[in-house]
Amino acid sequence: MAITISRRAFIRNLSIGGAAIASSIPLVALQNKNTNHLCILHTNDTHSRIDPYPANDPNYPNMGGYARRYSLISSVRQSIEHVLLLDSGDIFQGTPYFNMYGGEPELKLMTQMQYDASTIGNHEFDNGLEHLSKIIKYADFPFVSSNYDFSATPMKGKTNTYKVLQKGNIKVGLYGLGIELQGLVGNNLYGNTKYIDPLETAKKIEHFLKEEKKCDVIICLSHLGYRYQNEQISDVVIARNTRFTNIILGGHTHTLLENYPEILNAAGKKVYIGQTGYGGVRLGRIDLYFNEKTNETFVESNTIKI
């Protein structure tokens, strides 16, 4: 099943409610029984914000919270058969929950929400690799990290270079890219972690997922940042220089992309980039509709206020 993006509809600023949960389905999809539907939900940079923001918060009054996110995700799953739930890192650090419990409740709650995968953000290193290697057991979902080599650290064998998931008739390939740690994270915290060039890693892994694993959709879970003024590698750079990656779900720069940018890749095809800001106040959503006979794919995307 090859991906060719033929049309895209935007839905902006949806709040929790029927409209957000039952996102409008393209008419052609409703009319054709050969269409498969995959819903991708995603988060990033939740930073231990387990409780909602208080009502007097100047930026996110009465928004967010793990319980509300779980309720929204459950509502989507009740109405759609094939749902992927993904995270792009920086699960930790930002509230006393992390100071007290070191990330354990965050991972346990994400497990209850049935996340399918996450990548590793720079704040996952905040208590050091020894600590991370011990608490990662509370995550009953894989961490996909393709350009961090943990082989000489306590994290050896505790992440996946890639992951392939089957959702109905759709085979999804995942890979994860992390930001350069030197100068951002203390050397004592990341230890002997080896940083591998993310662009070269992306090209290698996406080719493997497409040609060897025959994935229909390839998703990059990125903690590189959306875009920079300099030449630093970002989601936009990855999108423009790869050939088979269809979607990049990003983090690190806390960018709210209400309209998911469409970037042309090295093969002249569209790559969709999503990022949901900061603090778990939004849930990202991408709906893919595949027509098995025509190979056309219809894409809808939005960020939902929590």
C-alpha positions as CSV (number, residue, x, y, z in Angstrom):
1,M,0.0,0.0,0.0
2,A,1.8,3.1,-1.2
3,I,1.0,6.5,0.3
4,T,0.0,9.3,-2.0
5,I,-1.5,12.3,-0.3
6,S,-4.4,13.6,-2.4
7,R,-6.3,16.0,-0.1
8,R,-6.1,17.5,3.3
9,A,-8.7,19.1,5.5
10,F,-7.9,21.3,8.6
11,I,-9.9,21.4,11.8
12,R,-8.8,24.1,14.2
13,N,-9.0,24.7,17.9
14,L,-11.4,21.9,18.8
15,S,-12.4,21.6,22.4
16,I,-13.3,18.4,24.2
17,G,-16.7,17.4,22.8
18,G,-18.4,15.6,20.0
19,A,-16.7,17.6,17.2
20,A,-13.2,16.7,18.5
21,I,-14.0,13.1,19.1
22,A,-15.9,12.4,15.9
23,S,-13.7,14.4,13.5
24,S,-15.3,14.9,10.1
25,I,-14.7,12.0,7.8
26,P,-14.0,12.7,4.1
27,L,-17.0,12.0,2.0
28,V,-15.0,9.8,-0.4
29,A,-14.0,7.6,2.6
30,L,-17.6,7.2,3.7
31,Q,-18.6,6.2,0.2
32,N,-15.9,3.5,-0.3
33,K,-15.9,0.3,1.6
34,N,-12.2,-0.3,0.6
35,T,-11.0,2.6,2.8
36,N,-9.0,1.8,5.9
37,H,-8.9,4.4,8.8
38,L,-6.0,4.9,11.2
39,C,-6.2,7.5,13.9
40,I,-2.9,8.7,15.4
41,L,-3.0,10.5,18.8
42,H,0.1,12.1,20.1
43,T,1.6,14.2,22.9
44,N,5.0,15.8,23.7
45,D,6.7,17.8,26.4
46,T,4.1,17.0,29.1
47,H,6.8,17.6,31.8
48,S,5.2,15.8,34.7
49,R,2.0,17.8,34.5
50,I,-0.2,15.1,36.0
51,D,-2.8,17.5,37.5
52,P,-4.6,20.2,35.5
53,Y,-3.3,23.7,35.6
54,P,-5.0,25.8,38.2
55,A,-7.9,28.1,37.3
56,N,-5.8,31.2,37.8
57,D,-2.9,30.1,35.7
58,P,-2.1,33.0,33.2
59,N,-1.3,30.7,30.3
60,Y,-3.4,27.5,30.6
61,P,-6.2,28.1,33.1
62,N,-7.9,24.8,34.1
63,M,-6.3,23.0,31.2
64,G,-4.5,19.6,30.8
65,G,-4.2,16.8,33.3
66,Y,-3.6,13.1,32.8
67,A,-7.2,12.1,33.8
68,R,-8.7,14.4,31.2
69,R,-6.3,13.2,28.6
70,Y,-7.2,9.6,29.4
71,S,-10.9,10.4,29.1
72,L,-10.5,12.0,25.7
73,I,-8.3,9.1,24.5
74,S,-10.9,6.6,25.7
75,S,-13.6,8.4,23.8
76,V,-11.7,8.3,20.6
77,R,-11.0,4.6,21.0
78,Q,-14.7,3.9,21.6
79,S,-15.5,5.4,18.2
80,I,-12.5,4.3,16.1
81,E,-11.2,0.7,15.8
82,H,-7.5,1.4,14.9
83,V,-5.8,4.0,17.1
84,L,-2.1,4.7,17.7
85,L,-1.1,6.6,20.8
86,L,2.4,8.1,20.7
87,D,4.7,10.5,22.7
88,S,7.7,12.5,21.6
89,G,9.6,12.8,24.8
90,D,10.2,15.1,27.9
91,I,7.7,13.1,29.9
92,F,9.7,14.1,33.0
93,Q,10.6,17.3,34.9
94,G,8.4,20.3,35.7
95,T,6.3,19.6,38.8
96,P,6.9,18.3,42.3
97,Y,5.7,14.9,41.1
98,F,9.0,14.3,39.4
99,N,11.0,15.8,42.3
100,M,9.3,13.3,44.7
101,Y,8.9,10.2,42.6
102,G,11.4,10.5,39.8
103,G,9.0,9.7,36.9
104,E,7.4,6.5,38.2
105,P,3.8,7.8,38.3
106,E,4.1,9.4,34.8
107,L,5.1,6.0,33.3
108,K,2.5,4.1,35.2
109,L,-0.3,6.5,34.1
110,M,0.9,6.4,30.5
111,T,0.8,2.6,30.7
112,Q,-2.8,2.8,31.9
113,M,-3.6,5.0,28.9
114,Q,-2.1,2.3,26.7
115,Y,0.5,4.3,24.9
116,D,2.0,2.4,21.9
117,A,5.4,4.0,22.0
118,S,7.5,7.0,23.1
119,T,10.9,8.4,22.3
120,I,13.4,9.8,24.8
121,G,13.6,13.5,25.4
122,N,16.6,15.3,27.1
123,H,14.7,15.6,30.4
124,E,14.5,11.9,30.7
125,F,18.2,12.1,31.6
126,D,17.7,14.5,34.5
127,N,18.2,11.9,37.2
128,G,20.9,10.1,35.3
129,L,21.0,6.8,33.3
130,E,21.1,4.6,36.3
131,H,17.9,6.0,37.6
132,L,16.2,5.9,34.1
133,S,17.3,2.3,33.6
134,K,15.5,1.4,36.9
135,I,12.2,3.2,36.4
136,I,11.7,2.4,32.7
137,K,10.3,-0.9,33.8
138,Y,7.1,1.0,34.8
139,A,6.5,1.7,31.1
140,D,4.6,-1.2,29.5
141,F,5.3,0.3,26.1
142,P,8.5,0.6,24.1
143,F,10.9,3.6,24.0
144,V,12.0,4.0,20.4
145,S,15.4,5.7,20.2
146,S,17.4,5.3,16.9
147,N,20.3,7.8,17.3
148,Y,21.3,7.3,20.9
149,D,23.7,4.3,21.3
150,F,23.2,3.1,24.9
151,S,25.3,0.0,24.5
152,A,28.0,1.1,27.0
153,T,25.4,2.4,29.6
154,P,22.9,1.0,32.1
155,M,20.3,1.6,29.4
156,K,21.7,-1.1,27.2
157,G,18.9,-3.2,25.7
158,K,16.1,-1.1,27.2
159,T,15.2,0.9,24.1
160,N,14.2,-0.1,20.5
161,T,16.0,1.2,17.4
162,Y,12.7,0.9,15.5
163,K,9.3,-0.6,16.1
164,V,6.7,-2.1,13.6
165,L,3.1,-2.1,14.6
166,Q,0.1,-3.7,12.7
167,K,-3.1,-1.8,12.9
168,G,-5.7,-3.6,10.9
169,N,-4.4,-3.7,7.3
170,I,-1.9,-1.0,7.9
171,K,1.7,-1.7,8.9
172,V,3.2,1.2,10.7
173,G,7.0,1.7,11.2
174,L,8.3,3.9,14.0
175,Y,11.7,5.3,14.6
176,G,12.9,7.9,17.2
177,L,15.4,10.8,17.0
178,G,16.9,12.6,20.0
179,I,18.6,16.0,20.3
180,E,22.4,16.4,20.8
181,L,23.0,16.0,24.6
182,Q,26.4,17.6,24.9
183,G,26.0,21.2,26.1
184,L,22.3,20.6,26.9
185,V,22.5,17.8,29.5
186,G,25.3,17.3,32.1
187,N,27.9,14.8,31.0
188,N,27.5,12.9,34.2
189,L,23.8,12.4,33.5
190,Y,24.1,10.9,30.0
191,G,27.4,9.2,30.6
192,N,28.7,7.0,27.8
193,T,25.6,7.6,25.6
194,K,26.8,8.0,22.0
195,Y,25.0,10.5,19.8
196,I,24.6,9.5,16.2
197,D,23.8,12.0,13.4
198,P,20.0,12.1,13.3
199,L,19.7,12.8,9.6
200,E,21.9,9.9,8.5
201,T,20.0,7.7,11.0
202,A,16.6,8.8,9.6
203,K,17.7,7.9,6.1
204,K,19.0,4.5,7.1
205,I,16.0,3.5,9.3
206,E,13.3,4.8,7.0
207,H,14.8,2.9,4.1
208,F,14.9,-0.3,6.2
209,L,11.3,0.2,7.3
210,K,10.1,0.8,3.8
211,E,12.1,-1.7,1.7
212,E,12.7,-4.5,4.2
213,K,9.8,-4.3,6.6
214,K,7.3,-3.1,3.9
215,C,5.7,-0.5,6.1
216,D,2.7,1.4,4.7
217,V,3.2,4.4,7.0
218,I,6.5,5.6,8.6
219,I,6.4,7.8,11.6
220,C,9.4,9.6,13.2
221,L,9.0,10.4,16.9
222,S,11.3,13.3,17.2
223,H,12.8,15.3,20.1
224,L,14.9,17.5,17.8
225,G,12.8,20.6,17.8
226,Y,10.5,22.0,15.0
227,R,12.8,24.5,13.3
228,Y,15.8,26.7,14.0
229,Q,17.3,29.9,12.5
230,N,20.6,28.2,12.1
231,E,21.7,24.9,10.5
232,Q,20.8,22.8,13.6
233,I,19.0,19.6,12.6
234,S,15.3,19.9,13.2
235,D,12.0,18.3,12.2
236,V,11.8,20.5,9.1
237,V,15.4,19.5,8.0
238,I,14.5,15.8,8.5
239,A,11.3,16.2,6.5
240,R,13.0,17.9,3.6
241,N,15.9,15.4,3.3
242,T,14.2,12.0,3.8
243,R,12.2,10.0,1.2
244,F,9.9,7.6,3.0
245,T,9.0,9.2,6.3
246,N,5.3,10.3,6.1
247,I,4.8,11.9,9.5
248,I,7.0,13.5,12.1
249,L,5.6,13.9,15.6
250,G,7.9,16.4,17.3
251,G,8.9,17.9,20.6
252,H,11.5,19.9,22.5
253,T,10.7,23.4,21.1
254,H,7.2,23.4,22.7
255,T,5.8,24.5,19.4
256,L,2.0,24.5,19.0
257,L,1.3,23.5,15.4
258,E,-2.5,23.9,15.1
259,N,-2.2,23.5,11.3
260,Y,0.2,20.6,10.7
261,P,2.8,21.9,8.2
262,E,3.2,20.0,4.9
263,I,6.8,19.8,3.9
264,L,7.9,18.4,0.6
265,N,10.5,15.7,1.1
266,A,13.5,14.6,-1.1
267,A,11.1,12.6,-3.3
268,G,8.7,15.5,-3.7
269,K,6.1,14.0,-1.5
270,K,4.3,15.6,1.5
271,V,5.5,15.0,5.1
272,Y,3.2,16.1,7.9
273,I,4.7,17.6,11.1
274,G,2.8,17.7,14.4
275,Q,3.7,19.2,17.8
276,T,1.3,20.0,20.6
277,G,3.0,22.7,22.6
278,Y,3.8,22.2,26.3
279,G,2.4,20.7,29.5
280,G,-0.1,18.3,28.1
281,V,-2.8,20.9,27.4
282,R,-3.4,19.6,23.9
283,L,-3.8,16.2,22.3
284,G,-2.6,15.9,18.7
285,R,-4.6,13.9,16.2
286,I,-4.0,12.8,12.6
287,D,-6.6,10.7,10.8
288,L,-5.4,8.7,7.8
289,Y,-7.9,7.2,5.3
290,F,-6.4,4.6,2.9
291,N,-8.2,3.5,-0.3
292,E,-6.8,0.0,-1.0
293,K,-7.9,0.1,-4.7
294,T,-6.6,3.5,-5.7
295,N,-3.8,3.9,-3.2
296,E,-5.1,7.4,-2.4
297,T,-4.7,8.6,1.2
298,F,-6.8,11.4,2.7
299,V,-5.3,13.2,5.7
300,E,-7.0,15.3,8.4
301,S,-5.2,16.8,11.4
302,N,-5.9,18.9,14.4
303,T,-4.9,19.6,18.0
304,I,-7.5,19.2,20.6
305,K,-7.7,21.4,23.7
306,I,-7.7,19.4,27.0
